[in-house]
Amino acid sequence: MSGIDYTVKKVSDEALNEMVQSVAESKNAALEVVTRKMTEAQAEAVRISEQQRRQAEALKRQIIGSAEMTSRNRTLEIIEENLNAAFSQALDKLRSSTSGADYVRIVKSLVLEGIEEVGGNDFVISANTHDQQVLQQVIDAVSAEKGVKISRSASRLSNSVGGVVVSSEDGFVTFDNSYEARLERLKPELRKKIAQLFTGA
């Protein structure tokens, strides 16, 4: 082999080796890129899947929460409706029992409770028109028993079935002991008990 042939072969072999090495490096680089992109794509798919799962869970919680709130609100409405109906029936029964010796005792106990709540020695008491005679009888008895001054108010409890409103003489302290007010004071506890029946708590 002549010197020229040897030189050409050497140069071509070196060029070929460089090309093979360059192709191998390009292939490895391409594989790295493909692997990286595949890893990124898988991570993105997992991220999207997780995001969708979280969104689905959030939507599920929102739907359940909304349904529970609607149910709870309707339950409260039913409780209130039934409570009001029960109180209305109770007032009707009380209206039919506002006479006789028993009623005098009831009014007296309401007056005694009222003056205890208000405190002091001078009181003004209101009642409905129907109860004025009973009220005067009770006022006379309680005044003598307790040694306090009690007067009947000139105003009447126009929308009351029965009971009394006791005030201090200056009107600064008042205790509503009418049937309606007593029933209203019972409502929170009754609501709670009825709600416990509904929820089983």
C-alpha positions, 0 to 999 in steps of 0.5 A, spaced: 500 500 500 502 506 497 503 512 502 497 516 499 493 510 500 495 509 507 493 516 509 487 516 505 485 509 509 487 512 515 483 519 514 477 515 512 477 510 518 478 516 523 472 520 519 468 513 520 469 512 527 468 519 528 461 518 525 459 512 528 461 515 535 457 521 533 451 517 531 452 513 538 452 520 542 446 522 538 442 516 539 444 516 546 442 523 547 435 522 543 434 516 548 435 520 554 430 526 551 425 520 549 426 517 556 425 524 560 419 526 556 416 519 557 417 520 565 415 528 564 409 525 561 407 520 566 408 525 571 403 530 568 398 524 567 399 522 574 398 530 576 392 530 572 389 524 574 390 526 581 387 533 580 381 530 577 380 525 583 381 531 588 376 535 584 371 529 583 372 528 591 371 536 592 365 535 588 362 529 591 363 533 598 360 539 595 354 535 593 353 531 599 354 537 604 349 541 600 344 535 600 345 534 608 344 542 609 337 541 605 335 535 609 337 539 615 334 545 613 327 541 612 328 538 618 328 544 622 322 547 618 318 540 620 320 541 627 318 548 627 311 547 624 310 541 629 312 545 635 308 551 633 302 546 632 303 543 638 303 550 642 297 552 638 293 546 641 296 548 648 294 555 648 287 552 645 286 548 651 289 553 656 284 558 653 278 553 655 281 552 663 281 560 665 276 559 670 274 556 677 278 555 683 284 552 679 285 558 675 285 562 681 291 558 684 294 558 677 294 566 677 296 566 684 302 562 682 304 566 676 304 573 680 308 570 686 313 567 681 313 574 677 314 578 683 320 574 685 323 575 679 322 582 679 324 583 686 322 589 690 316 591 694 312 595 689 309 592 683 304 593 677 301 587 674 297 586 667 292 581 665 287 580 659 280 583 660 277 576 662 282 575 668 281 582 671 276 580 677 281 574 678 287 578 678 284 583 683 282 577 688 289 574 687 293 581 688 289 582 694 291 575 697 298 576 695 299 583 698 296 581 704 301 575 705 307 578 702 306 585 705 308 588 698 304 593 694 301 591 688 296 595 683 293 593 677 295 596 670 290 600 666 293 597 660 290 590 658 294 584 655 289 584 649 293 578 645 294 573 651 290 567 653 292 568 660 297 569 665 300 576 667 306 581 666 309 583 672 313 590 673 316 594 678 312 600 680 317 605 675 316 600 669 324 599 669 324 591 670 318 587 667 317 579 667 312 576 662 309 571 665 303 570 660 301 563 657 304 565 651 311 567 654 312 561 658 311 557 652 316 561 648 321 560 654 320 552 653 321 552 645 328 552 645 329 546 650 323 542 646 326 544 639 332 540 642 329 534 645 325 534 638 331 534 634 334 529 638 328 524 636 330 526 629 337 525 629 337 519 634 343 523 638 
